[in-house]
Amino acid sequence: MDMKLDYGLYQIINTRTGQRYIGATRNNFHQRFYMHRWSLNRGAEEDAAVKSANTPLQEDWNTFGEESFEFQVLEAGPRNLSKQERKAWCNANESKYIDPFIETDKLYNLRKGGTKGSFSKKATKSWRSSRSPGKGTPLIWTDQKGKEFYFESQIEAARFFNITRIALSRAVERGGWGSANRTPRHRRNTTLVVA
């Protein structure tokens, strides 16, 4: 097997706890493993802008260190497929490795497999309890002039800003909006906090 040519399914195993993250890459294993290590190592730095999207994996990486994790190839895909066919192959085969672990505490995966995989019950419960305030949580938004706006709930605030509740939750986690060009002008450099 050539790590720079082959693609397919892989796992990242925490050798101390036995937990694993099972993933798929349609590019190549070498590149994917490098990107995982890079984002996890960046996430270990305080106030890093880049963090792994998988919080439990990131927390264990920070706790146990890189030396406690092994990157392993589970199955290489056929070499003669196009990018679209590779993606379909990965999506079709990923769940067969995830399913045996989905209801255990031995899996870091937040989704059940494939790009459209639904969230596992354990991940959904964990995400709801730790990630963001509930949809009925009151919020305070401070605009650029320092004027405060009170919202009875996240739903009310999401409607006011004309964004999804998920996008609003992310803004709450960050404490508001920065100065990014994608942010509408009236929201740039403003704060959004739980009341």
ZADO-1210 file (C-alpha; in nm, 4 decimals, padded with zeros to 6 digits):
<atoms>
<atom x="00.0000" y="00.0000" z="00.0000" code="MET" pos="1"/>
<atom x="00.1211" y="00.3506" z="-00.0857" code="ASP" pos="2"/>
<atom x="00.0071" y="00.6058" z="00.1758" code="MET" pos="3"/>
<atom x="00.0495" y="00.8905" z="-00.0751" code="LYS" pos="4"/>
<atom x="-00.1628" y="00.7223" z="-00.3435" code="LEU" pos="5"/>
<atom x="-00.4221" y="00.5113" z="-00.1653" code="ASP" pos="6"/>
<atom x="-00.7455" y="00.6389" z="-00.0146" code="TYR" pos="7"/>
<atom x="-01.0186" y="00.4742" z="00.1911" code="GLY" pos="8"/>
<atom x="-01.1115" y="00.4183" z="00.5542" code="LEU" pos="9"/>
<atom x="-00.8937" y="00.4774" z="00.8589" code="TYR" pos="10"/>
<atom x="-00.9060" y="00.5066" z="01.2363" code="GLN" pos="11"/>
<atom x="-00.7319" y="00.7135" z="01.4999" code="ILE" pos="12"/>
<atom x="-00.7031" y="00.5061" z="01.8195" code="ILE" pos="13"/>
<atom x="-00.6375" y="00.6406" z="02.1672" code="ASN" pos="14"/>
<atom x="-00.4049" y="00.3690" z="02.2994" code="THR" pos="15"/>
<atom x="-00.4799" y="00.4639" z="02.6622" code="ARG" pos="16"/>
<atom x="-00.8611" y="00.4503" z="02.6525" code="THR" pos="17"/>
<atom x="-00.9320" y="00.2344" z="02.3469" code="GLY" pos="18"/>
<atom x="-01.1554" y="00.5042" z="02.1996" code="GLN" pos="19"/>
<atom x="-01.1332" y="00.5556" z="01.8271" code="ARG" pos="20"/>
<atom x="-01.2301" y="00.7958" z="01.5523" code="TYR" pos="21"/>
<atom x="-01.3224" y="00.6248" z="01.2258" code="ILE" pos="22"/>
<atom x="-01.3013" y="00.8315" z="00.9104" code="GLY" pos="23"/>
<atom x="-01.2770" y="00.8218" z="00.5335" code="ALA" pos="24"/>
<atom x="-01.0619" y="01.0084" z="00.2857" code="THR" pos="25"/>
<atom x="-01.1031" y="01.0177" z="-00.0897" code="ARG" pos="26"/>
<atom x="-00.7663" y="01.1887" z="-00.1407" code="ASN" pos="27"/>
<atom x="-00.4878" y="00.9906" z="00.0296" code="ASN" pos="28"/>
<atom x="-00.4055" y="00.8639" z="00.3776" code="PHE" pos="29"/>
<atom x="-00.0798" y="01.0583" z="00.4097" code="HIS" pos="30"/>
<atom x="-00.2495" y="01.3938" z="00.3487" code="GLN" pos="31"/>
<atom x="-00.5483" y="01.3148" z="00.5745" code="ARG" pos="32"/>
<atom x="-00.3330" y="01.1973" z="00.8661" code="PHE" pos="33"/>
<atom x="-00.1195" y="01.5104" z="00.8307" code="TYR" pos="34"/>
<atom x="-00.4313" y="01.7345" z="00.8430" code="MET" pos="35"/>
<atom x="-00.5681" y="01.5540" z="01.1506" code="HIS" pos="36"/>
<atom x="-00.2362" y="01.5931" z="01.3350" code="ARG" pos="37"/>
<atom x="-00.2055" y="01.9574" z="01.2306" code="TRP" pos="38"/>
<atom x="-00.5560" y="02.0571" z="01.3474" code="SER" pos="39"/>
<atom x="-00.5311" y="01.8556" z="01.6709" code="LEU" pos="40"/>
<atom x="-00.1891" y="02.0044" z="01.7535" code="ASN" pos="41"/>
<atom x="-00.3160" y="02.3552" z="01.6747" code="ARG" pos="42"/>
<atom x="-00.6210" y="02.2922" z="01.8925" code="GLY" pos="43"/>
<atom x="-00.3918" y="02.2023" z="02.1813" code="ALA" pos="44"/>
<atom x="-00.2622" y="02.5604" z="02.1822" code="GLU" pos="45"/>
<atom x="-00.4537" y="02.8088" z="02.3962" code="GLU" pos="46"/>
<atom x="-00.6802" y="03.0461" z="02.2000" code="ASP" pos="47"/>
<atom x="-00.6021" y="02.8674" z="01.8732" code="ALA" pos="48"/>
<atom x="-00.8147" y="02.9804" z="01.5798" code="ALA" pos="49"/>
<atom x="-00.8039" y="02.6295" z="01.4335" code="VAL" pos="50"/>
<atom x="-00.9361" y="02.3448" z="01.6460" code="LYS" pos="51"/>
<atom x="-01.0548" y="01.9968" z="01.5641" code="SER" pos="52"/>
<atom x="-01.4292" y="01.9936" z="01.5040" code="ALA" pos="53"/>
<atom x="-01.4468" y="01.6856" z="01.7258" code="ASN" pos="54"/>
<atom x="-01.4351" y="01.8229" z="02.0814" code="THR" pos="55"/>
<atom x="-01.4018" y="01.4878" z="02.2687" code="PRO" pos="56"/>
<atom x="-01.1114" y="01.3839" z="02.0448" code="LEU" pos="57"/>
<atom x="-00.9489" y="01.7259" z="02.0880" code="GLN" pos="58"/>
<atom x="-00.9861" y="01.7079" z="02.4681" code="GLU" pos="59"/>
<atom x="-00.8228" y="01.3638" z="02.4848" code="ASP" pos="60"/>
<atom x="-00.5456" y="01.4754" z="02.2462" code="TRP" pos="61"/>
<atom x="-00.4771" y="01.7672" z="02.4804" code="ASN" pos="62"/>
<atom x="-00.4870" y="01.5409" z="02.7889" code="THR" pos="63"/>
<atom x="-00.2868" y="01.2386" z="02.6690" code="PHE" pos="64"/>
<atom x="-00.0716" y="01.3932" z="02.3943" code="GLY" pos="65"/>
<atom x="00.0023" y="01.2903" z="02.0366" code="GLU" pos="66"/>
<atom x="00.2122" y="00.9919" z="02.1474" code="GLU" pos="67"/>
<atom x="-00.1039" y="00.8219" z="02.2843" code="SER" pos="68"/>
<atom x="-00.2714" y="00.8051" z="01.9420" code="PHE" pos="69"/>
<atom x="-00.2177" y="00.5674" z="01.6502" code="GLU" pos="70"/>
<atom x="-00.3295" y="00.6333" z="01.2934" code="PHE" pos="71"/>
<atom x="-00.4247" y="00.3114" z="01.1137" code="GLN" pos="72"/>
<atom x="-00.5610" y="00.2238" z="00.7697" code="VAL" pos="73"/>
<atom x="-00.8714" y="00.0034" z="00.7893" code="LEU" pos="74"/>
<atom x="-00.9408" y="-00.0506" z="00.4202" code="GLU" pos="75"/>
<atom x="-00.7984" y="00.0953" z="00.1007" code="ALA" pos="76"/>
<atom x="-01.0388" y="00.1694" z="-00.1819" code="GLY" pos="77"/>
<atom x="-01.0056" y="00.0541" z="-00.5439" code="PRO" pos="78"/>
<atom x="-00.7509" y="00.2684" z="-00.7317" code="ARG" pos="79"/>
<atom x="-00.9330" y="00.2982" z="-01.0641" code="ASN" pos="80"/>
<atom x="-01.2236" y="00.5179" z="-00.9436" code="LEU" pos="81"/>
<atom x="-01.2964" y="00.8853" z="-01.0147" code="SER" pos="82"/>
<atom x="-01.3215" y="01.1382" z="-00.7255" code="LYS" pos="83"/>
<atom x="-01.7032" y="01.1078" z="-00.7229" code="GLN" pos="84"/>
<atom x="-01.6864" y="00.7279" z="-00.7262" code="GLU" pos="85"/>
<atom x="-01.4281" y="00.7363" z="-00.4440" code="ARG" pos="86"/>
<atom x="-01.6622" y="00.9539" z="-00.2365" code="LYS" pos="87"/>
<atom x="-01.9522" y="00.7139" z="-00.2960" code="ALA" pos="88"/>
<atom x="-01.7341" y="00.4141" z="-00.2071" code="TRP" pos="89"/>
<atom x="-01.6178" y="00.5794" z="00.1171" code="CYS" pos="90"/>
<atom x="-01.9721" y="00.6759" z="00.2181" code="ASN" pos="91"/>
<atom x="-02.1019" y="00.3261" z="00.1446" code="ALA" pos="92"/>
<atom x="-01.8302" y="00.1510" z="00.3462" code="ASN" pos="93"/>
<atom x="-01.7641" y="00.3820" z="00.6420" code="GLU" pos="94"/>
<atom x="-02.0690" y="00.2801" z="00.8443" code="SER" pos="95"/>
<atom x="-01.9684" y="-00.0893" z="00.8511" code="LYS" pos="96"/>
<atom x="-01.6721" y="00.0104" z="01.0710" code="TYR" pos="97"/>
<atom x="-01.8643" y="00.2639" z="01.2815" code="ILE" pos="98"/>
<atom x="-02.1805" y="00.0606" z="01.3496" code="ASP" pos="99"/>
<atom x="-02.0236" y="-00.1926" z="01.5907" code="PRO" pos="100"/>
<atom x="-01.9128" y="00.0947" z="01.8197" code="PHE" pos="101"/>
<atom x="-02.1977" y="00.3459" z="01.7788" code="ILE" pos="102"/>
<atom x="-02.3747" y="00.2821" z="02.1102" code="GLU" pos="103"/>
<atom x="-02.0565" y="00.2297" z="02.3112" code="THR" pos="104"/>
<atom x="-01.8282" y="00.4797" z="02.4789" code="ASP" pos="105"/>
<atom x="-01.5401" y="00.3668" z="02.2562" code="LYS" pos="106"/>
<atom x="-01.6115" y="00.6003" z="01.9626" code="LEU" pos="107"/>
<atom x="-01.5216" y="00.9654" z="01.9082" code="TYR" pos="108"/>
<atom x="-01.7370" y="00.9954" z="01.5960" code="ASN" pos="109"/>
<atom x="-02.0244" y="01.2394" z="01.6267" code="LEU" pos="110"/>
<atom x="-02.2004" y="01.1040" z="01.3177" code="ARG" pos="111"/>
<atom x="-02.3001" y="00.7498" z="01.2329" code="LYS" pos="112"/>
<atom x="-02.1000" y="00.7462" z="00.9079" code="GLY" pos="113"/>
<atom x="-02.0963" y="00.8841" z="00.5557" code="GLY" pos="114"/>
<atom x="-02.1289" y="01.2514" z="00.4689" code="THR" pos="115"/>
<atom x="-02.5017" y="01.2521" z="00.5415" code="LYS" pos="116"/>
<atom x="-02.4831" y="01.0302" z="00.8491" code="GLY" pos="117"/>
<atom x="-02.7114" y="01.1351" z="01.1321" code="SER" pos="118"/>
<atom x="-02.5762" y="01.2245" z="01.4740" code="PHE" pos="119"/>
<atom x="-02.5524" y="00.9410" z="01.7227" code="SER" pos="120"/>
<atom x="-02.7776" y="00.9648" z="02.0314" code="LYS" pos="121"/>
<atom x="-02.4734" y="00.9905" z="02.2594" code="LYS" pos="122"/>
<atom x="-02.3194" y="01.2708" z="02.0532" code="ALA" pos="123"/>
<atom x="-02.6482" y="01.4614" z="02.0290" code="THR" pos="124"/>
<atom x="-02.6997" y="01.4434" z="02.4055" code="LYS" pos="125"/>
<atom x="-02.3400" y="01.5512" z="02.4702" code="SER" pos="126"/>
<atom x="-02.3596" y="01.8328" z="02.2153" code="TRP" pos="127"/>
<atom x="-02.6857" y="01.9671" z="02.3518" code="ARG" pos="128"/>
<atom x="-02.5657" y="01.9642" z="02.7102" code="SER" pos="129"/>
<atom x="-02.2192" y="02.1125" z="02.6596" code="SER" pos="130"/>
<atom x="-02.2047" y="02.3131" z="02.3403" code="ARG" pos="131"/>
<atom x="-02.4608" y="02.5907" z="02.3562" code="SER" pos="132"/>
<atom x="-02.7470" y="02.7317" z="02.5582" code="PRO" pos="133"/>
<atom x="-03.0927" y="02.5908" z="02.4871" code="GLY" pos="134"/>
<atom x="-03.3317" y="02.7433" z="02.2358" code="LYS" pos="135"/>
<atom x="-03.5253" y="02.9105" z="02.5201" code="GLY" pos="136"/>
<atom x="-03.2185" y="03.0776" z="02.6724" code="THR" pos="137"/>
<atom x="-03.2383" y="03.4594" z="02.6812" code="PRO" pos="138"/>
<atom x="-02.9579" y="03.6518" z="02.5072" code="LEU" pos="139"/>
<atom x="-02.8189" y="04.0050" z="02.5040" code="ILE" pos="140"/>
<atom x="-02.6705" y="04.1564" z="02.1861" code="TRP" pos="141"/>
<atom x="-02.4616" y="04.4720" z="02.2105" code="THR" pos="142"/>
<atom x="-02.4393" y="04.6598" z="01.8806" code="ASP" pos="143"/>
<atom x="-02.1491" y="04.8705" z="01.7504" code="GLN" pos="144"/>
<atom x="-02.2774" y="05.1820" z="01.9319" code="LYS" pos="145"/>
<atom x="-02.3022" y="05.0009" z="02.2659" code="GLY" pos="146"/>
<atom x="-02.6816" y="04.9714" z="02.2660" code="LYS" pos="147"/>
<atom x="-02.8091" y="04.6459" z="02.4218" code="GLU" pos="148"/>
<atom x="-03.0883" y="04.4369" z="02.2731" code="PHE" pos="149"/>
<atom x="-03.2575" y="04.1697" z="02.4859" code="TYR" pos="150"/>
<atom x="-03.3983" y="03.8527" z="02.3283" code="PHE" pos="151"/>
<atom x="-03.6285" y="03.6178" z="02.5191" code="GLU" pos="152"/>
<atom x="-03.4893" y="03.3141" z="02.3350" code="SER" pos="153"/>
<atom x="-03.2399" y="03.1959" z="02.0748" code="GLN" pos="154"/>
<atom x="-03.5295" y="03.1478" z="01.8351" code="ILE" pos="155"/>
<atom x="-03.6280" y="03.5144" z="01.8673" code="GLU" pos="156"/>
<atom x="-03.2657" y="03.6261" z="01.8168" code="ALA" pos="157"/>
<atom x="-03.2175" y="03.3959" z="01.5150" code="ALA" pos="158"/>
<atom x="-03.5283" y="03.5444" z="01.3527" code="ARG" pos="159"/>
<atom x="-03.4057" y="03.8980" z="01.4248" code="PHE" pos="160"/>
<atom x="-03.0671" y="03.8303" z="01.2612" code="PHE" pos="161"/>
<atom x="-03.2247" y="03.6163" z="00.9853" code="ASN" pos="162"/>
<atom x="-02.9853" y="03.3261" z="01.0517" code="ILE" pos="163"/>
<atom x="-03.0237" y="02.9646" z="01.1646" code="THR" pos="164"/>
<atom x="-03.0208" y="02.8785" z="01.5327" code="ARG" pos="165"/>
<atom x="-02.7033" y="02.6764" z="01.4766" code="ILE" pos="166"/>
<atom x="-02.5246" y="02.9832" z="01.3340" code="ALA" pos="167"/>
<atom x="-02.6536" y="03.1817" z="01.6311" code="LEU" pos="168"/>
<atom x="-02.5238" y="02.9166" z="01.8758" code="SER" pos="169"/>
<atom x="-02.1787" y="02.9429" z="01.7181" code="ARG" pos="170"/>
<atom x="-02.1860" y="03.3200" z="01.7620" code="ALA" pos="171"/>
<atom x="-02.2813" y="03.2742" z="02.1299" code="VAL" pos="172"/>
<atom x="-01.9905" y="03.0302" z="02.1783" code="GLU" pos="173"/>
<atom x="-01.7523" y="03.2901" z="02.0287" code="ARG" pos="174"/>
<atom x="-01.9111" y="03.5749" z="02.2270" code="GLY" pos="175"/>
<atom x="-02.0321" y="03.7577" z="01.9168" code="GLY" pos="176"/>
<atom x="-01.9153" y="03.8373" z="01.5668" code="TRP" pos="177"/>
<atom x="-01.5723" y="03.9458" z="01.4540" code="GLY" pos="178"/>
<atom x="-01.4722" y="04.1702" z="01.1675" code="SER" pos="179"/>
<atom x="-01.4711" y="03.9043" z="00.8940" code="ALA" pos="180"/>
<atom x="-01.5847" y="04.0175" z="00.5513" code="ASN" pos="181"/>
<atom x="-01.8562" y="03.7487" z="00.5501" code="ARG" pos="182"/>
<atom x="-02.0213" y="03.9102" z="00.8523" code="THR" pos="183"/>
<atom x="-02.2848" y="04.1731" z="00.7629" code="PRO" pos="184"/>
<atom x="-02.1659" y="04.5245" z="00.8545" code="ARG" pos="185"/>
<atom x="-02.4284" y="04.5800" z="01.1251" code="HIS" pos="186"/>
<atom x="-02.3010" y="04.2725" z="01.3151" code="ARG" pos="187"/>
<atom x="-01.9247" y="04.3252" z="01.2807" code="ARG" pos="188"/>
<atom x="-01.7365" y="04.3695" z="01.6082" code="ASN" pos="189"/>
<atom x="-02.0463" y="04.3147" z="01.8233" code="THR" pos="190"/>
<atom x="-02.1042" y="04.0892" z="02.1246" code="THR" pos="191"/>
<atom x="-02.3697" y="03.8276" z="02.1893" code="LEU" pos="192"/>
<atom x="-02.3892" y="03.6682" z="02.5338" code="VAL" pos="193"/>
<atom x="-02.6261" y="03.4636" z="02.7482" code="VAL" pos="194"/>
<atom x="-02.8364" y="03.6952" z="02.9667" code="ALA" pos="195"/>
</atoms>
